[in-house]
């Protein structure tokens, strides 16, 4: 099941590379990763979320996170938010990682 509701859309008409676009918008992207994981991680029906769609002149690129990448993505968010000194967001990430790990234990114990 996909959640596409809050996917961030970035449109570019110039010849910027995906890497350049990422560098310019990484704060928005990390904030959106955090927001979307927070909104969706407790719903075990959702196996992946679309985080951002980057449209360039030549094609569209969609960054999608699968459930098994939520923790790794939150760890990358922590690294980013530490660099920008947004420690409250780091704590939100840590709390979600703990809750996701707890959900994993509970669902594997129950055979889900």
Secondary structure as the mmCIF struct_conf table of DSSP 4:
data_model
#
loop_
_struct_conf.conf_type_id
_struct_conf.id
_struct_conf.beg_label_comp_id
_struct_conf.beg_label_asym_id
_struct_conf.beg_label_seq_id
_struct_conf.end_label_comp_id
_struct_conf.end_label_asym_id
_struct_conf.end_label_seq_id
STRN STRN1 UNK A 2 UNK A 3
TURN_TY1_P TURN_TY1_P1 UNK A 5 UNK A 6
STRN STRN2 UNK A 8 UNK A 11
BEND BEND1 UNK A 14 UNK A 14
HELX_RH_AL_P HELX_RH_AL_P1 UNK A 18 UNK A 40
TURN_TY1_P TURN_TY1_P2 UNK A 41 UNK A 42
TURN_TY1_P TURN_TY1_P3 UNK A 44 UNK A 45
STRN STRN3 UNK A 48 UNK A 55
BEND BEND2 UNK A 57 UNK A 58
STRN STRN4 UNK A 60 UNK A 66
HELX_RH_3T_P HELX_RH_3T_P1 UNK A 67 UNK A 69
HELX_RH_AL_P HELX_RH_AL_P2 UNK A 70 UNK A 83
TURN_TY1_P TURN_TY1_P4 UNK A 84 UNK A 85
HELX_RH_AL_P HELX_RH_AL_P3 UNK A 87 UNK A 109
TURN_TY1_P TURN_TY1_P5 UNK A 110 UNK A 111
#
